[in-house]
Amino acid sequence: MRPVDDGGSPVPELELAKDFPGIEDDGRGPYVDHTEVRKVVSRLREQLSALRGNAPANMSATWSGPGTIGEVSGLGNVGPAETGSWEVASSFGYNTEQAYKVFGGSYGQLIDYVEKWADAVERAIANYEKGHADSSA
């Protein structure tokens, strides 16, 4: 179902890479290898788990890691008090503080949405396989 044209920007088309794991085209259309797609979802969940990890105790500004929610929260929480009271530093601090407030919550939401997508893919595969098994019985 295509969205209604409301005069806004066109909806971008989604095109998977030709070598996307678990999707093959045999000339008759795409074939989805459920085992391979489950492996992709499993690897995605591992990466998401790393992003949910904990920040290091010292929260050094020079520390570099995978970008966990805790790290973004700890290292990104900079405001005028941390940057200084002179005009330019204070303005930078206010901007950084605002970005932190917006980005911090959005980052966690993005991870939540990707996890929900992974759940939906797994449910879709299970439903397809159940329907196929029920119709073949």
Secondary structure as GFF3:
##gff-version 3
##sequence-region A 1 137
A	DSSP	beta_strand	23	25	.	.	.	ID=ss1
A	DSSP	beta_strand	30	32	.	.	.	ID=ss2
A	DSSP	alpha_helix	34	51	.	.	.	ID=ss3
A	DSSP	alpha_helix	69	76	.	.	.	ID=ss4
A	DSSP	alpha_helix	80	83	.	.	.	ID=ss5
A	DSSP	alpha_helix	87	136	.	.	.	ID=ss6
###
